[in-house]
Amino acid sequence: MEILLNENERIDDLELNNLKIIQNKNYFCFGMDSVILSDFAKNIKNNSNVIDLGTGTGILGILLSAKTNLKQITGIEIQKEIFELAKKNIQLNNLENKFNIINEDINNLKKILKNNSYDVVITNPPYKKINSGKISENEVNLISRHEIKCNLENIIEQAAFLLKDKGDFYMVHRPERLPEIIMNLKKYKIEPKIIKFVYPKK
């Protein structure tokens, strides 16, 4: 299938099982966080149904399709531009039978998805609170980096709703927000089992 690239789009080689990803230089491009998270979650059980909250361009789903034997992964992405880019990435990697994507607000998932319906929830959410850190003039990037459309508690609440009993929740986040993360996990009855700290420099 021929994939047409729009202006400012490029195809990057993921150097894994011939997988590739289309990125737009004007939008938020994936970083090491997604790679680290996909590696942290690579031991998910075979034939798991997985949902990625805030899938972006689909990088986590693409990496997990190569690193695991998951049955199906569903990506949730609110931004129409990024949703369309993720669809192209699914087609580019011939993952239509394994990876589907929904253009929806995370806060609406209780209306369209069933309770206790996924074995695994994974997310690389916006890290920064509103009005904190460097503010991007690009609205697409602002929503990707800052808690404009959803916040940490929203993500954890939805994960608790979607997860099956004894399901697994994987998330990458900033260490300075760890107390808030643990507080919300306990609030929604998700027990933190493993924490892996990643240092940018040795």
Contacts in CASP RR format, 6 or more apart in sequence:
PFRMAT RR
TARGET T0000
AUTHOR 0000-0000-0000
METHOD contacts of the structure
MODEL  1
MEILLNENERIDDLELNNLKIIQNKNYFCFGMDSVILSDFAKNIKNNSNV
IDLGTGTGILGILLSAKTNLKQITGIEIQKEIFELAKKNIQLNNLENKFN
IINEDINNLKKILKNNSYDVVITNPPYKKINSGKISENEVNLISRHEIKC
NLENIIEQAAFLLKDKGDFYMVHRPERLPEIIMNLKKYKIEPKIIKFVYP
KK
1 91 0 8 1.000
1 94 0 8 1.000
3 22 0 8 1.000
3 88 0 8 1.000
3 91 0 8 1.000
3 92 0 8 1.000
5 11 0 8 1.000
5 22 0 8 1.000
6 24 0 8 1.000
8 24 0 8 1.000
8 25 0 8 1.000
8 26 0 8 1.000
9 22 0 8 1.000
9 23 0 8 1.000
9 24 0 8 1.000
9 25 0 8 1.000
9 85 0 8 1.000
10 22 0 8 1.000
10 23 0 8 1.000
10 24 0 8 1.000
10 25 0 8 1.000
11 20 0 8 1.000
11 21 0 8 1.000
11 22 0 8 1.000
11 92 0 8 1.000
12 20 0 8 1.000
12 21 0 8 1.000
12 22 0 8 1.000
12 23 0 8 1.000
13 19 0 8 1.000
13 20 0 8 1.000
14 20 0 8 1.000
14 21 0 8 1.000
14 62 0 8 1.000
14 63 0 8 1.000
16 63 0 8 1.000
16 66 0 8 1.000
16 67 0 8 1.000
17 66 0 8 1.000
19 62 0 8 1.000
19 63 0 8 1.000
19 65 0 8 1.000
19 66 0 8 1.000
19 93 0 8 1.000
20 89 0 8 1.000
20 92 0 8 1.000
20 93 0 8 1.000
21 30 0 8 1.000
21 57 0 8 1.000
21 58 0 8 1.000
21 59 0 8 1.000
21 62 0 8 1.000
21 89 0 8 1.000
21 92 0 8 1.000
22 57 0 8 1.000
22 85 0 8 1.000
22 88 0 8 1.000
22 89 0 8 1.000
22 92 0 8 1.000
23 29 0 8 1.000
23 30 0 8 1.000
23 57 0 8 1.000
23 85 0 8 1.000
24 81 0 8 1.000
24 85 0 8 1.000
26 138 0 8 1.000
26 140 0 8 1.000
27 57 0 8 1.000
27 81 0 8 1.000
27 82 0 8 1.000
27 85 0 8 1.000
27 138 0 8 1.000
27 140 0 8 1.000
27 141 0 8 1.000
27 144 0 8 1.000
28 56 0 8 1.000
28 140 0 8 1.000
28 141 0 8 1.000
28 144 0 8 1.000
28 145 0 8 1.000
29 57 0 8 1.000
30 57 0 8 1.000
30 59 0 8 1.000
33 124 0 8 1.000
33 172 0 8 1.000
34 59 0 8 1.000
34 60 0 8 1.000
34 63 0 8 1.000
34 124 0 8 1.000
34 172 0 8 1.000
35 63 0 8 1.000
36 172 0 8 1.000
36 198 0 8 1.000
37 60 0 8 1.000
37 122 0 8 1.000
37 124 0 8 1.000
37 170 0 8 1.000
37 171 0 8 1.000
37 172 0 8 1.000
38 59 0 8 1.000
38 60 0 8 1.000
38 61 0 8 1.000
38 63 0 8 1.000
38 64 0 8 1.000
38 67 0 8 1.000
39 67 0 8 1.000
40 170 0 8 1.000
40 172 0 8 1.000
40 196 0 8 1.000
41 64 0 8 1.000
41 68 0 8 1.000
41 120 0 8 1.000
41 122 0 8 1.000
41 168 0 8 1.000
41 170 0 8 1.000
42 64 0 8 1.000
42 67 0 8 1.000
42 68 0 8 1.000
43 68 0 8 1.000
44 50 0 8 1.000
44 64 0 8 1.000
44 68 0 8 1.000
44 70 0 8 1.000
44 119 0 8 1.000
44 120 0 8 1.000
44 168 0 8 1.000
45 119 0 8 1.000
46 68 0 8 1.000
46 69 0 8 1.000
46 70 0 8 1.000
47 69 0 8 1.000
47 70 0 8 1.000
47 71 0 8 1.000
48 68 0 8 1.000
48 70 0 8 1.000
48 71 0 8 1.000
48 119 0 8 1.000
48 120 0 8 1.000
49 70 0 8 1.000
49 71 0 8 1.000
49 72 0 8 1.000
49 73 0 8 1.000
49 74 0 8 1.000
49 117 0 8 1.000
49 118 0 8 1.000
49 119 0 8 1.000
49 120 0 8 1.000
50 61 0 8 1.000
50 64 0 8 1.000
50 70 0 8 1.000
50 72 0 8 1.000
50 73 0 8 1.000
50 74 0 8 1.000
50 118 0 8 1.000
50 119 0 8 1.000
50 120 0 8 1.000
50 121 0 8 1.000
50 122 0 8 1.000
51 73 0 8 1.000
51 74 0 8 1.000
51 75 0 8 1.000
51 76 0 8 1.000
51 113 0 8 1.000
51 118 0 8 1.000
51 120 0 8 1.000
51 121 0 8 1.000
51 122 0 8 1.000
51 162 0 8 1.000
52 58 0 8 1.000
52 60 0 8 1.000
52 61 0 8 1.000
52 73 0 8 1.000
52 74 0 8 1.000
52 75 0 8 1.000
52 76 0 8 1.000
52 122 0 8 1.000
52 123 0 8 1.000
53 75 0 8 1.000
53 76 0 8 1.000
53 106 0 8 1.000
53 121 0 8 1.000
53 122 0 8 1.000
53 123 0 8 1.000
53 125 0 8 1.000
53 155 0 8 1.000
53 158 0 8 1.000
53 159 0 8 1.000
54 75 0 8 1.000
54 76 0 8 1.000
54 77 0 8 1.000
54 78 0 8 1.000
54 106 0 8 1.000
54 123 0 8 1.000
54 124 0 8 1.000
54 125 0 8 1.000
55 61 0 8 1.000
55 75 0 8 1.000
55 76 0 8 1.000
55 77 0 8 1.000
55 86 0 8 1.000
55 101 0 8 1.000
56 77 0 8 1.000
56 79 0 8 1.000
56 82 0 8 1.000
56 83 0 8 1.000
56 85 0 8 1.000
56 86 0 8 1.000
56 144 0 8 1.000
57 82 0 8 1.000
57 85 0 8 1.000
57 86 0 8 1.000
57 89 0 8 1.000
58 75 0 8 1.000
58 77 0 8 1.000
58 86 0 8 1.000
58 89 0 8 1.000
58 90 0 8 1.000
58 99 0 8 1.000
58 101 0 8 1.000
59 89 0 8 1.000
60 122 0 8 1.000
60 124 0 8 1.000
61 73 0 8 1.000
61 75 0 8 1.000
61 95 0 8 1.000
61 99 0 8 1.000
62 89 0 8 1.000
62 90 0 8 1.000
62 93 0 8 1.000
62 95 0 8 1.000
62 99 0 8 1.000
64 70 0 8 1.000
64 73 0 8 1.000
64 122 0 8 1.000
65 73 0 8 1.000
65 93 0 8 1.000
65 95 0 8 1.000
65 98 0 8 1.000
65 99 0 8 1.000
70 98 0 8 1.000
70 120 0 8 1.000
71 98 0 8 1.000
72 98 0 8 1.000
72 99 0 8 1.000
72 100 0 8 1.000
73 98 0 8 1.000
73 99 0 8 1.000
73 100 0 8 1.000
74 99 0 8 1.000
74 100 0 8 1.000
74 101 0 8 1.000
74 102 0 8 1.000
74 118 0 8 1.000
75 86 0 8 1.000
75 99 0 8 1.000
75 100 0 8 1.000
75 101 0 8 1.000
75 102 0 8 1.000
76 101 0 8 1.000
76 102 0 8 1.000
76 104 0 8 1.000
76 106 0 8 1.000
76 109 0 8 1.000
77 83 0 8 1.000
77 86 0 8 1.000
77 101 0 8 1.000
77 102 0 8 1.000
77 103 0 8 1.000
77 104 0 8 1.000
78 103 0 8 1.000
78 104 0 8 1.000
78 105 0 8 1.000
78 106 0 8 1.000
78 143 0 8 1.000
78 149 0 8 1.000
78 150 0 8 1.000
79 140 0 8 1.000
79 143 0 8 1.000
79 144 0 8 1.000
80 103 0 8 1.000
81 140 0 8 1.000
82 140 0 8 1.000
82 144 0 8 1.000
83 101 0 8 1.000
83 103 0 8 1.000
86 101 0 8 1.000
87 101 0 8 1.000
90 96 0 8 1.000
90 99 0 8 1.000
90 100 0 8 1.000
90 101 0 8 1.000
102 112 0 8 1.000
104 112 0 8 1.000
105 149 0 8 1.000
105 150 0 8 1.000
106 149 0 8 1.000
106 150 0 8 1.000
106 154 0 8 1.000
106 155 0 8 1.000
106 158 0 8 1.000
107 149 0 8 1.000
107 150 0 8 1.000
107 154 0 8 1.000
107 158 0 8 1.000
109 158 0 8 1.000
109 161 0 8 1.000
109 162 0 8 1.000
110 158 0 8 1.000
110 161 0 8 1.000
113 162 0 8 1.000
115 161 0 8 1.000
115 162 0 8 1.000
116 162 0 8 1.000
116 163 0 8 1.000
116 164 0 8 1.000
116 165 0 8 1.000
117 162 0 8 1.000
117 164 0 8 1.000
118 162 0 8 1.000
118 163 0 8 1.000
118 164 0 8 1.000
118 167 0 8 1.000
119 163 0 8 1.000
119 164 0 8 1.000
119 167 0 8 1.000
119 168 0 8 1.000
120 163 0 8 1.000
120 167 0 8 1.000
120 168 0 8 1.000
120 169 0 8 1.000
120 170 0 8 1.000
121 158 0 8 1.000
121 159 0 8 1.000
121 162 0 8 1.000
121 163 0 8 1.000
121 168 0 8 1.000
121 169 0 8 1.000
121 170 0 8 1.000
122 169 0 8 1.000
122 170 0 8 1.000
122 171 0 8 1.000
123 155 0 8 1.000
123 159 0 8 1.000
123 170 0 8 1.000
123 171 0 8 1.000
123 172 0 8 1.000
124 171 0 8 1.000
124 172 0 8 1.000
125 147 0 8 1.000
125 150 0 8 1.000
125 152 0 8 1.000
125 155 0 8 1.000
125 171 0 8 1.000
125 173 0 8 1.000
126 143 0 8 1.000
126 144 0 8 1.000
126 145 0 8 1.000
126 146 0 8 1.000
126 147 0 8 1.000
126 148 0 8 1.000
126 150 0 8 1.000
127 145 0 8 1.000
127 173 0 8 1.000
127 174 0 8 1.000
127 177 0 8 1.000
128 145 0 8 1.000
128 146 0 8 1.000
128 147 0 8 1.000
129 146 0 8 1.000
129 147 0 8 1.000
129 151 0 8 1.000
130 146 0 8 1.000
130 147 0 8 1.000
130 148 0 8 1.000
132 146 0 8 1.000
135 142 0 8 1.000
135 146 0 8 1.000
136 142 0 8 1.000
136 145 0 8 1.000
142 148 0 8 1.000
143 149 0 8 1.000
152 173 0 8 1.000
152 177 0 8 1.000
152 180 0 8 1.000
152 181 0 8 1.000
152 184 0 8 1.000
153 184 0 8 1.000
153 187 0 8 1.000
155 171 0 8 1.000
156 169 0 8 1.000
156 181 0 8 1.000
156 184 0 8 1.000
156 185 0 8 1.000
156 187 0 8 1.000
156 188 0 8 1.000
156 190 0 8 1.000
157 184 0 8 1.000
157 188 0 8 1.000
159 169 0 8 1.000
159 188 0 8 1.000
159 190 0 8 1.000
160 188 0 8 1.000
160 189 0 8 1.000
160 190 0 8 1.000
163 169 0 8 1.000
163 190 0 8 1.000
169 185 0 8 1.000
169 190 0 8 1.000
171 181 0 8 1.000
173 181 0 8 1.000
175 197 0 8 1.000
178 195 0 8 1.000
181 192 0 8 1.000
182 192 0 8 1.000
185 191 0 8 1.000
185 192 0 8 1.000
END
